[in-house]
Amino acid sequence: MSSLRRSIFSTRPVNRVLFSTTARILSASPSAAEAATAFMSQHTDTVTANQALDTNQAKLLHATLDRPAPSTPVLAPGYHLAYFTPTITTQELGNDGTDTSYNTKAPSKFIRRMWAGGEMSWSDPVSSAAIETSTESRGKGWDDGGYAAVDGGPLSTGQQVREDTKVLSAKATKTGKGDEMVVVSVQKSFITEGATAPAVVDRRDWLFLLPAPEPSSAVTDCAIVSTQPPPKPQSFRGVNSKYSFVHWRDQYQTPASLFRFSALTFNAHRIHYDAAYASTEGHRGAVVHGPLNLVLMLDLWRDVKASGQDSGEVALPKSDEEPVFPKRISYRNTKPVYAGSWYRIGMTAEEVGKTEVRVVDENGATCVKGTVESW
């Protein structure tokens, strides 16, 4: 029983961790300004990768999100996040499990990474019918890759796609508590074979913080997250009026759902599956991925657009047809969301082509704030 109670997935550590100081270790570390300058000097070139977008990965993402299997080759907005995953070896991962390809380098101590926000924009949408190729006339369907790119069209399974990654900026700033950190902006452009314009431009803003203090004692007891959601919190009752939500969908993530999303995105960041480790960074359990919530925000927006529902709670669709695309989404992560806790994704009414989308936790606090702009 004791080994079961030490489950790595938890909503809260029962015994809190005591932290020791790391001032002596960090005293010789370069400042945030020096680390930011060094980072820019180390990442001057655009890095290119190529990948075929396979159908199975898209189907697995739909299954992870509890959505019906896709009935079109077109990847829904944000679903490109399941492709172009990290390729470094396990030994090259950071101590926190993160991909170190774009981490600050030694002797910098700003190595603890968080996904702070960003922006995605899409090309003018083109229906999947416009990207069928002559291969279909020979009996090939989209499961067999019978589709190809159209310049400016959406990403679709069966396509060969190029990812161009470049660092836009690295700046020194401070946290709300006054600690130094480095903010890095990276832009990824996804261009289909034969196209000249990107189908998706994805800017990601990362924070690089000082290491979490080393625990002076280990976590000895962790609560286990149930796979069966508890009743929704009473605090949800006032959330819609507080934020002027017209449409909403409630979410409850489990260790299984976080594991699946980590596996699909090849993301070994320990805060998403190792609750004992996450507690050493000040978290009360396994943290829901920022990109997962981003995809869920986009899913809610496109489901409302597709259904034409006037207002209310939005159910998952019974079939996933041709996806609707926004022009862009900008978003900022402000507070963690944890496995084993209910949270709500809500949308305001669209005004002048823009819709505010938020993720709020069980206490009604904003965790993600975003704006979706329609075509």
C-alpha positions, 0 to 999 in steps of 0.5 A: 500500500505504501508504494501505491500511495507514493504514486507520481500523479497527485493533486497535492503532496500530503507532506510538504517539501522543505526547501534549502537555499541555493544562493551559494550555487547561483552566486557565480551564475551570469546575470539574466542579461548576460544569459539572454545575450549569450542565448542570442549569440548561440541561436543565430541561424534558422533551423529546418526540419522536414516531416511527413504528416502521418494519419495515425498521429492525428487519429491518436490526438483525436482519441486523446482529446476524446473526439471522434476520429477525423473524417478529413485529412485537414489538421484542425487548428493547433493539431500541428503540435503533435508533429515535429516533436523533439529528436534529442536523445534521452541523455540530452534532456535537462534535469527537469526532462525538457528538450534542451535544444533551445535552453540557455547553456552553461554556465547559465543557471536559467534552465527551468523552462515554462511555456508562457504564451504566444501566438498562432496564425493561419493562412486564408483557409482552403477547403480539403476538397481543394487539396485533393490530387489526381491520386484519388482518381486512382482510388487513393483516399486520404488515409493513403496520403492521396492529398497534396499541398496547395499554396496557402492551404491548411496542413493535412495528413499525407503532406510533406511539411518543412518546419523553419525555426528561428529565435526572435528575441531573448530578453532579461526581466524579473518575475513578480517576486523580483527574481531574474529570468530570461524570456525567449520568443521562438517562431516556427513556420510550417510550409507544405511541399511546393508552397511558398507561404506558410500554412501556420506561423507559431510563435512561442514564448518561453520563460527560463527561470533559476533552478527550483531550490533543492529539497532538504527532504523528499516527498513521502506521501502523495494523494492519488488522482481518481480517473472518475471526476468528482462533482463540479465545484460550486464556485463554477456557478459564478464564473460565467457572469464574472467573465461574460462567458456565452459558451463554455466547456468543462475539463478534468485531466487525469494522469492518463490524459496527461501521459497520452499528450506527453507521449504524442508530443514526445514531451518529457517535462517532469512536471506533467507526470511526476507529481513528486518532482513537480512539488519541488518546483512549488506545484501541488500536483502534475501540471496540465500542459500549456499546449494541451489547453491551447488546443482545447481552447481552439477546439471550443472556438471551432465547435461553436463556429461549426455548430452555430450554437447560440449559447450554453455549455458546448458538448463534444461533437459526434463527428469531426468534420471539416475544421473551421480556422481562425485567423489567429490566436494570442494567449498568455499562461498566467497560472498552472492547471492541475490534474485531478481538478476541474477547470472551465474553458469559456468564450465571450460573445464575438465582437468586431471579429474577436472572441476572448477565451479563458481557462479558469480553475476550480476557484474561478481564477484565470489560468490562461487568457487568449483572444481568437480573431476570426477571418 
